[in-house]
Amino acid sequence: MRDARAQSEPLQLTGVDLRVLAGVHPWYADNRVAIERFWAEEVCRRPFLYNGFVVLFEPPHMAAGRLTAKGYVTPYAGLLYFLAEGARTEGAKAAGVCHLFGAPALSSSDGALLLVRMAARTANAGRIYAPSGSLDDSDVVAGRADLNANMQREVFEETGLDLKQARAEPGFLLFRDGAICTLVRRYHMPESAAALERRVRAFIAQQDDAEIDDVVMIGAAEEISAAMPSYIRRYIEFHFVRS
């Protein structure tokens, strides 16, 4: 299940600095017409899609274990177009774009990983992810994107769990896959896998239009599936085999 195009081992990061600049991402400006045409076609095919605002970055820089990147608030249509055009290929790095986002890795008190399956009305229906989402305009404070606040909000919105009740490990793990950069932070929940599973399923049942339709607890590396993106498959191996 390993993806040969992806960096096999994560980079350990001690810090992250995500600046958000005023104006339009240069790549978005150069591709605006194609993006608008693509979006019109996507909305016809999937009318539930919403063109909100996300932060789209330029390729990051690493020095002394610290990642820095510059981004711009950009319509979601631009991100979806970039992903559809092959962001996971090596050539995508030359476009001057990076889809950079945070992914909290939640583990139970008995060592299982908590993942979620995306609902049918979402852009990634049926895919299994960490509960997370792209950085958006609400995450920008004083010219910086707040990665930890983004993860806390996304986890609560999707699962009802509060990351403030978890023990967070310092730093991040960086998983790269073409022009996609996933910043994973590890959180240790005080409850067992069975208890977390019950809580999240009860939360989903109370939602009228939930973004996820099930919780998926992973107890071993052998439970990797094709429904998981590259960073999830690689993190599962890291968690159960190398960590």
CYANA upper distance limits for C-alpha pairs under 8 A (distance plus 0.5 A):
  1 MET  CA    224 ILE  CA      8.34
  1 MET  CA    225 SER  CA      8.33
  1 MET  CA    226 ALA  CA      7.84
  1 MET  CA    233 ARG  CA      8.02
  2 ARG  CA    230 SER  CA      7.91
  2 ARG  CA    233 ARG  CA      7.85
  2 ARG  CA    234 ARG  CA      7.70
  3 ASP  CA    230 SER  CA      7.12
  4 ALA  CA      8 SER  CA      8.20
  5 ARG  CA     88 ARG  CA      8.41
  5 ARG  CA     89 THR  CA      7.81
  5 ARG  CA     90 GLU  CA      7.93
  5 ARG  CA    177 ASP  CA      7.13
  5 ARG  CA    178 GLY  CA      7.63
  6 ALA  CA    175 PHE  CA      8.46
  6 ALA  CA    176 ARG  CA      6.57
  6 ALA  CA    177 ASP  CA      4.94
  6 ALA  CA    178 GLY  CA      7.25
  6 ALA  CA    230 SER  CA      8.04
  7 GLN  CA    175 PHE  CA      7.31
  7 GLN  CA    176 ARG  CA      6.22
  7 GLN  CA    177 ASP  CA      6.98
  8 SER  CA    234 ARG  CA      7.84
  9 GLU  CA    175 PHE  CA      7.90
  9 GLU  CA    234 ARG  CA      8.30
 10 PRO  CA    173 LEU  CA      6.11
 10 PRO  CA    174 LEU  CA      5.67
 10 PRO  CA    175 PHE  CA      5.51
 10 PRO  CA    176 ARG  CA      8.21
 11 LEU  CA    173 LEU  CA      6.02
 11 LEU  CA    174 LEU  CA      5.46
 11 LEU  CA    175 PHE  CA      7.38
 12 GLN  CA     65 GLY  CA      7.27
 12 GLN  CA    171 GLY  CA      7.79
 12 GLN  CA    172 PHE  CA      6.61
 12 GLN  CA    173 LEU  CA      5.39
 12 GLN  CA    174 LEU  CA      7.01
 13 LEU  CA     65 GLY  CA      5.30
 13 LEU  CA     66 ARG  CA      6.09
 13 LEU  CA     67 LEU  CA      7.52
 13 LEU  CA    171 GLY  CA      5.97
 13 LEU  CA    172 PHE  CA      5.53
 13 LEU  CA    173 LEU  CA      6.47
 13 LEU  CA    174 LEU  CA      7.46
 14 THR  CA     65 GLY  CA      5.99
 14 THR  CA     66 ARG  CA      6.16
 14 THR  CA    170 PRO  CA      7.81
 14 THR  CA    171 GLY  CA      5.05
 14 THR  CA    172 PHE  CA      7.11
 15 GLY  CA     65 GLY  CA      7.50
 15 GLY  CA     66 ARG  CA      5.26
 15 GLY  CA     67 LEU  CA      6.86
 15 GLY  CA    171 GLY  CA      6.42
 15 GLY  CA    172 PHE  CA      7.81
 16 VAL  CA     66 ARG  CA      6.29
 16 VAL  CA     67 LEU  CA      5.35
 16 VAL  CA     68 THR  CA      6.42
 17 ASP  CA     66 ARG  CA      8.34
 17 ASP  CA     67 LEU  CA      6.79
 17 ASP  CA     68 THR  CA      5.22
 17 ASP  CA     69 ALA  CA      7.08
 17 ASP  CA    144 ARG  CA      7.96
 18 LEU  CA     68 THR  CA      6.29
 18 LEU  CA     69 ALA  CA      5.57
 18 LEU  CA     70 LYS  CA      6.50
 18 LEU  CA     71 GLY  CA      7.74
 18 LEU  CA    144 ARG  CA      6.05
 18 LEU  CA    145 ALA  CA      5.93
 18 LEU  CA    146 ASP  CA      8.24
 19 ARG  CA     68 THR  CA      8.20
 19 ARG  CA     69 ALA  CA      6.71
 19 ARG  CA     70 LYS  CA      5.33
 19 ARG  CA     71 GLY  CA      6.65
 19 ARG  CA    143 GLY  CA      6.38
 19 ARG  CA    144 ARG  CA      5.07
 19 ARG  CA    145 ALA  CA      6.88
 20 VAL  CA     55 VAL  CA      8.10
 20 VAL  CA     70 LYS  CA      6.27
 20 VAL  CA     71 GLY  CA      5.22
 20 VAL  CA     72 TYR  CA      5.94
 20 VAL  CA     73 VAL  CA      7.79
 20 VAL  CA    140 VAL  CA      7.71
 20 VAL  CA    143 GLY  CA      5.63
 20 VAL  CA    144 ARG  CA      5.91
 20 VAL  CA    145 ALA  CA      7.00
 21 LEU  CA     70 LYS  CA      7.35
 21 LEU  CA     71 GLY  CA      6.57
 21 LEU  CA     72 TYR  CA      5.93
 21 LEU  CA     73 VAL  CA      8.37
 21 LEU  CA    143 GLY  CA      7.25
 22 ALA  CA     72 TYR  CA      7.09
 22 ALA  CA     73 VAL  CA      8.29
 23 GLY  CA     72 TYR  CA      7.34
 23 GLY  CA     73 VAL  CA      8.39
 24 VAL  CA     28 TYR  CA      7.40
 24 VAL  CA     29 ALA  CA      7.02
 24 VAL  CA     72 TYR  CA      6.70
 24 VAL  CA     73 VAL  CA      7.80
 24 VAL  CA     74 THR  CA      7.57
 25 HIS  CA     29 ALA  CA      6.86
 25 HIS  CA     56 LEU  CA      7.92
 25 HIS  CA     57 PHE  CA      8.44
 25 HIS  CA     71 GLY  CA      7.85
 25 HIS  CA     72 TYR  CA      5.96
 25 HIS  CA     73 VAL  CA      8.24
 25 HIS  CA     74 THR  CA      7.61
 26 PRO  CA     30 ASP  CA      6.79
 27 TRP  CA     31 ASN  CA      6.75
 27 TRP  CA     95 ALA  CA      7.64
 27 TRP  CA     96 GLY  CA      7.33
 27 TRP  CA     97 VAL  CA      7.48
 28 TYR  CA     32 ARG  CA      6.08
 28 TYR  CA     74 THR  CA      8.22
 28 TYR  CA     78 GLY  CA      6.99
 31 ASN  CA     35 ILE  CA      6.59
 32 ARG  CA     36 GLU  CA      6.62
 32 ARG  CA     78 GLY  CA      8.42
 33 VAL  CA     37 ARG  CA      6.79
 34 ALA  CA     38 PHE  CA      6.58
 35 ILE  CA     39 TRP  CA      6.56
 35 ILE  CA     77 ALA  CA      7.03
 35 ILE  CA     78 GLY  CA      6.44
 35 ILE  CA     81 TYR  CA      6.59
 36 GLU  CA     40 ALA  CA      6.76
 36 GLU  CA     77 ALA  CA      7.91
 37 ARG  CA     41 GLU  CA      7.04
 38 PHE  CA     42 GLU  CA      6.74
 38 PHE  CA     81 TYR  CA      7.30
 39 TRP  CA     43 VAL  CA      6.60
 39 TRP  CA     77 ALA  CA      6.33
 39 TRP  CA     81 TYR  CA      8.13
 40 ALA  CA     44 CYS  CA      6.93
 41 GLU  CA     45 ARG  CA      6.92
 42 GLU  CA     46 ARG  CA      6.28
 42 GLU  CA     47 PRO  CA      8.09
 43 VAL  CA     47 PRO  CA      5.06
 43 VAL  CA     48 PHE  CA      7.81
 43 VAL  CA     49 LEU  CA      6.79
 48 PHE  CA    121 ARG  CA      6.80
 48 PHE  CA    122 THR  CA      8.05
 49 LEU  CA    121 ARG  CA      8.45
 49 LEU  CA    122 THR  CA      7.73
 49 LEU  CA    123 ALA  CA      7.52
 50 TYR  CA     76 TYR  CA      8.30
 51 ASN  CA     75 PRO  CA      6.58
 51 ASN  CA     76 TYR  CA      5.63
 51 ASN  CA     77 ALA  CA      6.41
 52 GLY  CA     75 PRO  CA      6.29
 52 GLY  CA     76 TYR  CA      5.94
 53 PHE  CA     73 VAL  CA      6.68
 53 PHE  CA     74 THR  CA      5.89
 53 PHE  CA     75 PRO  CA      5.02
 53 PHE  CA     76 TYR  CA      5.86
 53 PHE  CA    136 ASP  CA      6.21
 53 PHE  CA    137 ASP  CA      6.42
 54 VAL  CA     73 VAL  CA      6.07
 54 VAL  CA     74 THR  CA      5.89
 54 VAL  CA     75 PRO  CA      6.65
 54 VAL  CA     76 TYR  CA      6.18
 54 VAL  CA     79 LEU  CA      8.34
 54 VAL  CA    134 SER  CA      6.94
 54 VAL  CA    135 LEU  CA      6.17
 54 VAL  CA    136 ASP  CA      4.35
 54 VAL  CA    137 ASP  CA      6.40
 55 VAL  CA     71 GLY  CA      6.44
 55 VAL  CA     72 TYR  CA      5.87
 55 VAL  CA     73 VAL  CA      4.99
 55 VAL  CA     74 THR  CA      6.31
 55 VAL  CA    134 SER  CA      7.94
 55 VAL  CA    135 LEU  CA      6.05
 55 VAL  CA    136 ASP  CA      5.82
 55 VAL  CA    137 ASP  CA      7.22
 56 LEU  CA     71 GLY  CA      5.81
 56 LEU  CA     72 TYR  CA      5.99
 56 LEU  CA     73 VAL  CA      6.88
 56 LEU  CA     74 THR  CA      6.63
 56 LEU  CA     79 LEU  CA      7.48
 56 LEU  CA     97 VAL  CA      7.67
 56 LEU  CA     98 CYS  CA      7.22
 56 LEU  CA     99 HIS  CA      6.60
 56 LEU  CA    100 LEU  CA      7.85
 57 PHE  CA     69 ALA  CA      7.16
 57 PHE  CA     70 LYS  CA      6.09
 57 PHE  CA     71 GLY  CA      4.30
 57 PHE  CA     72 TYR  CA      6.81
 57 PHE  CA     97 VAL  CA      6.29
 57 PHE  CA     98 CYS  CA      5.56
 57 PHE  CA     99 HIS  CA      6.79
 57 PHE  CA    100 LEU  CA      7.13
 58 GLU  CA     69 ALA  CA      7.01
 58 GLU  CA     70 LYS  CA      6.23
 58 GLU  CA     71 GLY  CA      6.43
 58 GLU  CA     96 GLY  CA      5.92
 58 GLU  CA     97 VAL  CA      5.05
 58 GLU  CA     98 CYS  CA      5.78
 59 PRO  CA     69 ALA  CA      7.15
 59 PRO  CA     70 LYS  CA      8.38
 59 PRO  CA     93 LYS  CA      7.71
 59 PRO  CA     96 GLY  CA      6.55
 59 PRO  CA     97 VAL  CA      6.23
 59 PRO  CA     98 CYS  CA      5.58
 59 PRO  CA    179 ALA  CA      8.00
 60 PRO  CA     67 LEU  CA      7.06
 60 PRO  CA     68 THR  CA      6.12
 60 PRO  CA     69 ALA  CA      4.88
 60 PRO  CA     70 LYS  CA      7.78
 60 PRO  CA     98 CYS  CA      8.05
 61 HIS  CA     67 LEU  CA      6.17
 61 HIS  CA     68 THR  CA      5.84
 61 HIS  CA     69 ALA  CA      6.82
 62 MET  CA     66 ARG  CA      5.99
 62 MET  CA     67 LEU  CA      5.07
 62 MET  CA     68 THR  CA      7.00
 63 ALA  CA     67 LEU  CA      7.22
 73 VAL  CA    136 ASP  CA      7.77
 73 VAL  CA    137 ASP  CA      6.79
 74 THR  CA     78 GLY  CA      7.27
 74 THR  CA     79 LEU  CA      8.36
 75 PRO  CA     79 LEU  CA      7.86
 76 TYR  CA     80 LEU  CA      6.80
 77 ALA  CA     81 TYR  CA      6.57
 78 GLY  CA     82 PHE  CA      6.67
 79 LEU  CA     83 LEU  CA      6.72
 79 LEU  CA     99 HIS  CA      7.92
 80 LEU  CA     84 ALA  CA      6.60
 81 TYR  CA     85 GLU  CA      6.61
 82 PHE  CA     86 GLY  CA      7.31
 82 PHE  CA     87 ALA  CA      6.52
 83 LEU  CA     87 ALA  CA      5.44
 83 LEU  CA     88 ARG  CA      8.13
 86 GLY  CA     92 ALA  CA      7.28
 87 ALA  CA     92 ALA  CA      5.71
 87 ALA  CA     93 LYS  CA      8.28
 87 ALA  CA    178 GLY  CA      6.65
 87 ALA  CA    179 ALA  CA      5.88
 87 ALA  CA    180 ILE  CA      7.12
 88 ARG  CA     92 ALA  CA      7.34
 88 ARG  CA    177 ASP  CA      6.02
 88 ARG  CA    178 GLY  CA      4.70
 88 ARG  CA    179 ALA  CA      6.35
 88 ARG  CA    180 ILE  CA      6.93
 89 THR  CA     93 LYS  CA      8.32
 89 THR  CA    177 ASP  CA      8.12
 89 THR  CA    178 GLY  CA      5.42
 89 THR  CA    179 ALA  CA      7.78
 90 GLU  CA    178 GLY  CA      5.32
 90 GLU  CA    179 ALA  CA      7.75
 91 GLY  CA     95 ALA  CA      8.08
 91 GLY  CA    178 GLY  CA      8.03
 92 ALA  CA     96 GLY  CA      8.42
 92 ALA  CA     97 VAL  CA      8.09
 92 ALA  CA    178 GLY  CA      6.87
 92 ALA  CA    179 ALA  CA      6.19
 93 LYS  CA     97 VAL  CA      7.12
 93 LYS  CA     98 CYS  CA      7.75
 93 LYS  CA    178 GLY  CA      6.80
 93 LYS  CA    179 ALA  CA      5.50
 97 VAL  CA    179 ALA  CA      7.29
 98 CYS  CA    179 ALA  CA      5.41
 98 CYS  CA    180 ILE  CA      6.22
 98 CYS  CA    181 CYS  CA      7.35
 99 HIS  CA    179 ALA  CA      6.85
 99 HIS  CA    180 ILE  CA      5.31
 99 HIS  CA    181 CYS  CA      6.59
100 LEU  CA    134 SER  CA      8.22
100 LEU  CA    180 ILE  CA      6.53
100 LEU  CA    181 CYS  CA      5.16
100 LEU  CA    182 THR  CA      6.34
100 LEU  CA    183 LEU  CA      7.94
101 PHE  CA    133 GLY  CA      7.68
101 PHE  CA    134 SER  CA      5.97
101 PHE  CA    135 LEU  CA      6.65
101 PHE  CA    147 LEU  CA      8.25
101 PHE  CA    181 CYS  CA      7.17
101 PHE  CA    182 THR  CA      5.86
101 PHE  CA    183 LEU  CA      6.62
102 GLY  CA    132 SER  CA      7.45
102 GLY  CA    133 GLY  CA      7.94
102 GLY  CA    134 SER  CA      7.95
102 GLY  CA    135 LEU  CA      8.27
102 GLY  CA    147 LEU  CA      6.71
102 GLY  CA    148 ASN  CA      8.39
102 GLY  CA    150 ASN  CA      8.18
102 GLY  CA    151 MET  CA      7.02
102 GLY  CA    182 THR  CA      6.35
102 GLY  CA    183 LEU  CA      5.16
102 GLY  CA    184 VAL  CA      6.37
102 GLY  CA    185 ARG  CA      8.05
103 ALA  CA    130 ALA  CA      6.53
103 ALA  CA    131 PRO  CA      7.58
103 ALA  CA    132 SER  CA      6.01
103 ALA  CA    133 GLY  CA      8.24
103 ALA  CA    151 MET  CA      7.30
103 ALA  CA    182 THR  CA      7.16
103 ALA  CA    183 LEU  CA      6.48
103 ALA  CA    184 VAL  CA      5.25
103 ALA  CA    185 ARG  CA      7.02
104 PRO  CA    130 ALA  CA      6.92
104 PRO  CA    131 PRO  CA      7.53
104 PRO  CA    132 SER  CA      7.46
104 PRO  CA    151 MET  CA      6.88
104 PRO  CA    184 VAL  CA      6.08
104 PRO  CA    185 ARG  CA      5.52
104 PRO  CA    186 ARG  CA      6.46
104 PRO  CA    187 TYR  CA      7.18
105 ALA  CA    113 LEU  CA      7.59
105 ALA  CA    114 LEU  CA      7.90
105 ALA  CA    130 ALA  CA      6.92
105 ALA  CA    184 VAL  CA      6.89
105 ALA  CA    185 ARG  CA      6.46
105 ALA  CA    186 ARG  CA      5.24
105 ALA  CA    187 TYR  CA      6.35
106 LEU  CA    113 LEU  CA      6.25
106 LEU  CA    114 LEU  CA      5.97
106 LEU  CA    115 LEU  CA      8.37
106 LEU  CA    130 ALA  CA      8.36
106 LEU  CA    186 ARG  CA      6.79
106 LEU  CA    187 TYR  CA      5.38
106 LEU  CA    188 HIS  CA      6.41
106 LEU  CA    189 MET  CA      7.16
107 SER  CA    111 GLY  CA      6.19
107 SER  CA    112 ALA  CA      5.86
107 SER  CA    113 LEU  CA      4.96
107 SER  CA    114 LEU  CA      6.58
107 SER  CA    186 ARG  CA      8.22
107 SER  CA    187 TYR  CA      6.82
107 SER  CA    188 HIS  CA      5.54
107 SER  CA    189 MET  CA      6.46
108 SER  CA    112 ALA  CA      5.76
108 SER  CA    113 LEU  CA      6.94
108 SER  CA    114 LEU  CA      7.90
108 SER  CA    188 HIS  CA      6.66
108 SER  CA    189 MET  CA      5.60
108 SER  CA    190 PRO  CA      7.07
108 SER  CA    191 GLU  CA      6.23
108 SER  CA    192 SER  CA      5.61
108 SER  CA    193 ALA  CA      5.73
108 SER  CA    196 LEU  CA      7.95
109 SER  CA    188 HIS  CA      7.45
109 SER  CA    189 MET  CA      6.57
109 SER  CA    190 PRO  CA      5.88
109 SER  CA    191 GLU  CA      5.82
109 SER  CA    192 SER  CA      5.43
109 SER  CA    193 ALA  CA      7.63
110 ASP  CA    192 SER  CA      6.11
110 ASP  CA    193 ALA  CA      7.11
111 GLY  CA    193 ALA  CA      8.28
111 GLY  CA    219 GLY  CA      7.63
112 ALA  CA    193 ALA  CA      6.52
112 ALA  CA    217 MET  CA      6.76
112 ALA  CA    218 ILE  CA      5.89
112 ALA  CA    219 GLY  CA      5.14
112 ALA  CA    220 ALA  CA      8.14
113 LEU  CA    193 ALA  CA      8.39
113 LEU  CA    217 MET  CA      6.11
113 LEU  CA    218 ILE  CA      5.49
113 LEU  CA    219 GLY  CA      7.10
114 LEU  CA    130 ALA  CA      7.59
114 LEU  CA    193 ALA  CA      8.27
114 LEU  CA    215 VAL  CA      7.58
114 LEU  CA    216 VAL  CA      6.59
114 LEU  CA    217 MET  CA      5.36
114 LEU  CA    218 ILE  CA      7.03
115 LEU  CA    128 ILE  CA      7.02
115 LEU  CA    129 TYR  CA      6.05
115 LEU  CA    130 ALA  CA      5.26
115 LEU  CA    131 PRO  CA      6.90
115 LEU  CA    215 VAL  CA      6.43
115 LEU  CA    216 VAL  CA      5.44
115 LEU  CA    217 MET  CA      6.59
115 LEU  CA    218 ILE  CA      7.95
116 VAL  CA    128 ILE  CA      6.01
116 VAL  CA    129 TYR  CA      6.02
116 VAL  CA    130 ALA  CA      6.61
116 VAL  CA    131 PRO  CA      6.52
116 VAL  CA    212 ILE  CA      6.93
116 VAL  CA    213 ASP  CA      8.20
116 VAL  CA    214 ASP  CA      6.39
116 VAL  CA    215 VAL  CA      4.95
116 VAL  CA    216 VAL  CA      5.90
117 ARG  CA    125 ALA  CA      8.21
117 ARG  CA    126 GLY  CA      6.28
117 ARG  CA    127 ARG  CA      6.14
117 ARG  CA    128 ILE  CA      4.94
117 ARG  CA    129 TYR  CA      6.99
117 ARG  CA    212 ILE  CA      6.02
117 ARG  CA    213 ASP  CA      6.44
117 ARG  CA    214 ASP  CA      5.83
117 ARG  CA    215 VAL  CA      6.72
117 ARG  CA    216 VAL  CA      7.42
118 MET  CA    122 THR  CA      7.11
118 MET  CA    124 ASN  CA      6.78
118 MET  CA    125 ALA  CA      5.49
118 MET  CA    126 GLY  CA      5.69
118 MET  CA    127 ARG  CA      6.10
118 MET  CA    128 ILE  CA      6.91
118 MET  CA    129 TYR  CA      8.11
118 MET  CA    211 GLU  CA      6.63
118 MET  CA    212 ILE  CA      4.81
118 MET  CA    213 ASP  CA      6.55
118 MET  CA    214 ASP  CA      8.08
119 ALA  CA    124 ASN  CA      8.35
119 ALA  CA    125 ALA  CA      5.72
119 ALA  CA    126 GLY  CA      6.82
119 ALA  CA    210 ALA  CA      7.66
119 ALA  CA    211 GLU  CA      5.89
119 ALA  CA    212 ILE  CA      5.01
119 ALA  CA    213 ASP  CA      5.38
120 ALA  CA    124 ASN  CA      8.37
120 ALA  CA    125 ALA  CA      5.15
120 ALA  CA    126 GLY  CA      7.24
121 ARG  CA    125 ALA  CA      7.18
121 ARG  CA    211 GLU  CA      7.88
122 THR  CA    211 GLU  CA      7.09
126 GLY  CA    227 ALA  CA      7.54
127 ARG  CA    227 ALA  CA      5.46
127 ARG  CA    228 MET  CA      6.45
127 ARG  CA    229 PRO  CA      8.13
128 ILE  CA    216 VAL  CA      8.31
128 ILE  CA    227 ALA  CA      6.18
128 ILE  CA    228 MET  CA      5.40
128 ILE  CA    229 PRO  CA      7.89
129 TYR  CA    228 MET  CA      6.81
129 TYR  CA    229 PRO  CA      7.66
129 TYR  CA    232 ILE  CA      7.21
130 ALA  CA    232 ILE  CA      7.90
131 PRO  CA    154 GLU  CA      7.06
131 PRO  CA    155 VAL  CA      5.85
131 PRO  CA    158 GLU  CA      6.95
131 PRO  CA    159 THR  CA      7.97
132 SER  CA    151 MET  CA      6.60
132 SER  CA    154 GLU  CA      5.67
132 SER  CA    155 VAL  CA      6.66
133 GLY  CA    150 ASN  CA      8.21
133 GLY  CA    151 MET  CA      8.07
133 GLY  CA    154 GLU  CA      6.65
135 LEU  CA    139 ASP  CA      6.74
135 LEU  CA    145 ALA  CA      7.72
135 LEU  CA    147 LEU  CA      7.82
135 LEU  CA    150 ASN  CA      6.95
136 ASP  CA    140 VAL  CA      7.78
139 ASP  CA    145 ALA  CA      5.95
139 ASP  CA    146 ASP  CA      5.95
139 ASP  CA    147 LEU  CA      7.95
139 ASP  CA    149 ALA  CA      7.47
139 ASP  CA    150 ASN  CA      6.50
140 VAL  CA    144 ARG  CA      5.89
140 VAL  CA    145 ALA  CA      4.94
140 VAL  CA    146 ASP  CA      6.75
141 VAL  CA    145 ALA  CA      6.84
141 VAL  CA    146 ASP  CA      7.41
146 ASP  CA    150 ASN  CA      6.78
147 LEU  CA    151 MET  CA      6.85
148 ASN  CA    152 GLN  CA      6.76
149 ALA  CA    153 ARG  CA      6.67
150 ASN  CA    154 GLU  CA      6.63
151 MET  CA    155 VAL  CA      6.51
152 GLN  CA    156 PHE  CA      6.77
152 GLN  CA    162 ASP  CA      7.37
152 GLN  CA    163 LEU  CA      6.18
152 GLN  CA    164 LYS  CA      8.24
153 ARG  CA    157 GLU  CA      6.60
154 GLU  CA    158 GLU  CA      6.60
155 VAL  CA    159 THR  CA      6.23
155 VAL  CA    160 GLY  CA      7.35
155 VAL  CA    161 LEU  CA      6.75
155 VAL  CA    162 ASP  CA      7.68
155 VAL  CA    163 LEU  CA      7.86
156 PHE  CA    160 GLY  CA      4.81
156 PHE  CA    161 LEU  CA      5.50
156 PHE  CA    162 ASP  CA      6.31
156 PHE  CA    163 LEU  CA      8.30
158 GLU  CA    204 ILE  CA      8.33
158 GLU  CA    210 ALA  CA      7.71
158 GLU  CA    211 GLU  CA      6.88
158 GLU  CA    212 ILE  CA      7.01
159 THR  CA    200 VAL  CA      5.67
159 THR  CA    203 PHE  CA      6.85
159 THR  CA    204 ILE  CA      7.47
160 GLY  CA    199 ARG  CA      8.44
160 GLY  CA    200 VAL  CA      7.09
160 GLY  CA    203 PHE  CA      6.55
161 LEU  CA    200 VAL  CA      8.02
162 ASP  CA    166 ALA  CA      8.01
163 LEU  CA    187 TYR  CA      8.00
165 GLN  CA    189 MET  CA      7.56
165 GLN  CA    190 PRO  CA      8.19
166 ALA  CA    187 TYR  CA      6.33
166 ALA  CA    188 HIS  CA      5.82
166 ALA  CA    189 MET  CA      5.15
166 ALA  CA    190 PRO  CA      7.08
167 ARG  CA    187 TYR  CA      6.03
167 ARG  CA    188 HIS  CA      5.53
167 ARG  CA    189 MET  CA      7.13
168 ALA  CA    185 ARG  CA      7.89
168 ALA  CA    186 ARG  CA      6.46
168 ALA  CA    187 TYR  CA      4.97
168 ALA  CA    188 HIS  CA      6.91
169 GLU  CA    185 ARG  CA      7.35
169 GLU  CA    186 ARG  CA      6.02
169 GLU  CA    187 TYR  CA      6.80
170 PRO  CA    185 ARG  CA      8.19
171 GLY  CA    185 ARG  CA      7.27
172 PHE  CA    183 LEU  CA      6.41
172 PHE  CA    184 VAL  CA      5.89
172 PHE  CA    185 ARG  CA      5.37
172 PHE  CA    186 ARG  CA      8.11
173 LEU  CA    183 LEU  CA      6.17
173 LEU  CA    184 VAL  CA      5.48
173 LEU  CA    185 ARG  CA      6.97
174 LEU  CA    181 CYS  CA      7.21
174 LEU  CA    182 THR  CA      6.25
174 LEU  CA    183 LEU  CA      5.30
174 LEU  CA    184 VAL  CA      6.87
175 PHE  CA    181 CYS  CA      6.36
175 PHE  CA    182 THR  CA      5.68
175 PHE  CA    183 LEU  CA      7.10
175 PHE  CA    184 VAL  CA      8.21
175 PHE  CA    231 TYR  CA      6.55
176 ARG  CA    180 ILE  CA      6.30
176 ARG  CA    181 CYS  CA      5.22
176 ARG  CA    182 THR  CA      6.97
176 ARG  CA    231 TYR  CA      8.24
177 ASP  CA    181 CYS  CA      7.08
177 ASP  CA    230 SER  CA      7.99
177 ASP  CA    231 TYR  CA      8.30
182 THR  CA    231 TYR  CA      7.57
191 GLU  CA    195 ALA  CA      6.58
191 GLU  CA    196 LEU  CA      6.81
192 SER  CA    196 LEU  CA      6.74
193 ALA  CA    197 GLU  CA      6.55
193 ALA  CA    217 MET  CA      7.31
194 ALA  CA    198 ARG  CA      6.80
195 ALA  CA    199 ARG  CA      6.77
196 LEU  CA    200 VAL  CA      6.65
197 GLU  CA    201 ARG  CA      6.65
197 GLU  CA    215 VAL  CA      6.94
197 GLU  CA    216 VAL  CA      8.28
197 GLU  CA    217 MET  CA      7.64
198 ARG  CA    202 ALA  CA      6.61
199 ARG  CA    203 PHE  CA      6.74
200 VAL  CA    204 ILE  CA      6.70
200 VAL  CA    215 VAL  CA      7.13
201 ARG  CA    205 ALA  CA      6.69
201 ARG  CA    214 ASP  CA      7.14
201 ARG  CA    215 VAL  CA      7.15
202 ALA  CA    206 GLN  CA      7.09
203 PHE  CA    207 GLN  CA      7.34
204 ILE  CA    210 ALA  CA      6.80
204 ILE  CA    212 ILE  CA      7.82
204 ILE  CA    213 ASP  CA      7.35
204 ILE  CA    214 ASP  CA      7.94
218 ILE  CA    223 GLU  CA      6.87
219 GLY  CA    223 GLU  CA      7.75
220 ALA  CA    236 ILE  CA      8.35
220 ALA  CA    240 PHE  CA      6.84
221 ALA  CA    236 ILE  CA      6.36
221 ALA  CA    237 GLU  CA      6.07
221 ALA  CA    240 PHE  CA      6.37
221 ALA  CA    241 VAL  CA      7.78
224 ILE  CA    228 MET  CA      7.80
224 ILE  CA    233 ARG  CA      6.48
224 ILE  CA    236 ILE  CA      7.81
225 SER  CA    233 ARG  CA      8.13
228 MET  CA    232 ILE  CA      6.46
228 MET  CA    233 ARG  CA      6.75
229 PRO  CA    233 ARG  CA      6.98
230 SER  CA    234 ARG  CA      6.67
231 TYR  CA    235 TYR  CA      6.40
232 ILE  CA    236 ILE  CA      6.59
233 ARG  CA    237 GLU  CA      7.01
234 ARG  CA    238 PHE  CA      6.71
235 TYR  CA    239 HIS  CA      6.47
236 ILE  CA    240 PHE  CA      6.62
237 GLU  CA    241 VAL  CA      5.87
237 GLU  CA    242 ARG  CA      7.45
238 PHE  CA    242 ARG  CA      5.33
238 PHE  CA    243 SER  CA      6.04
239 HIS  CA    243 SER  CA      5.46
